[in-house]
């Protein structure tokens, strides 16, 4: 019989805080690592929440279409012109690039596709110089518009995973401000700026209503970032992979909860019932945003998906059927404009990872088989992208007859600061025992990112009920 804490430990994948050699399963890691409260942090968050401008975003009407991540780490991929034709033929309306590749941007010209352009984290520091930022816009944006419909520039990808590069965190918003000034000066105000963040921005995630950002980034980094997004009516982009929460904790995470096929709620959090893991992950982020004063900044999903080939230890689990089921149901979920329990009826722009299987991605077959198309342009599995109709999903057995009711916890305050720089994350699915590098690294800067870059934050950690009770008692005694 599963305890409440074990069941509830499946909501989000969290960073391992320096432990890349194995996945820790303790409640303190995925809620918050300290049972004590940080009173200074409470007061600081309250102060910032009070001073932040009211979240009165005015988002432009959205096209209700799906997006795709177009990575190019392969030696057998079609030319950009052919890839663009394939995307258009699928009925996809948005494309995300990981870098401003000239040939690809030219190929997208006249396609009508909405284009999101990314850049590596190492590109951020130079952009704190206004002239350099203006040159970046002049080089990578101006030659392609308006023929190429560039809608968003994502400044960095999963920047907050590597604590050894925390100096760049504080350079993010100044870089975005300089890019914004250049866009305005060139009459390109419709192009938005954001960043692709990761779920390990959360220090506490259970239940979703108690989501809170890490203390090291909540006030100095994320608050000014969210203020910028609020002021410019821009989305907060998040990379979210329910697959990893299920893959790493199959004893506790029902497959139907990860695949959108569950018929009964798995978690009940106050007035909100959670039938799928993605809802819980997104609502934990939304709650954390509210805690720093930004309830109306909207979310977009910059990456999500399911592989067709997985780890040797997961034989039979990472199947084409499951990938098709997840992405089919995801499309129905997004295009149905259901929103989440916390934000019902709000459309969430979403980019599936990925367009192609990429045979040169590091990490072996587990990293190279996330595509919905083979390099020759044929379907890995068919998807109906334009109307969200899902083909006969696999219904996983329901493992808990009754929903887990989230316990009432004391009010939250402190979220953890990573204790050490995360080492190179284990290659996804490369072996039952992940490999470890001797030194930390920054996220990649190449023409594709995706699951390997997420590896440092993908473990959905678990723990015993005794740890939850200890946290509760510690908080009670302090107050």
Secondary structure, DSSP 8 states (H G I E B T S, - for coil): ---HHHHHTTS--B--TT--SS----HHHHS-S-SS--HHHHHHHHHHHHHS--------------EEEE----SS---HHHHHHHHHHHT--EEEESS--HHHHHHTTTS--EEEEEE-GGGTGGGGSHHHHHHHHHHHTTTTTTTSEEEEEEEEESGGG-GGGHHHHTTHHHHHHHHHHHHHHTT-TT-EEEEEEEGGGEEE-SSGGG-EE-HHHIIIIIIHHHHHHHHTT--EEEE--HHHHHHHTTTTS-HHHHTT--SS-SEEETTEEESSHHHHHHHHHHHHHHHTT-SS--EEEEEE---SS--GGGTTTS-HHHHHHHHHHHHHHHHTT-B-SSSBT----EEES-SB--TT-TTTHHHH---SB-TTS-BSS---TTT-----------S-SS-EE-------------SS-------TTS-SS----SS------SS--SHHHHGGG-B-----HHHHHHHHHHHHHH-
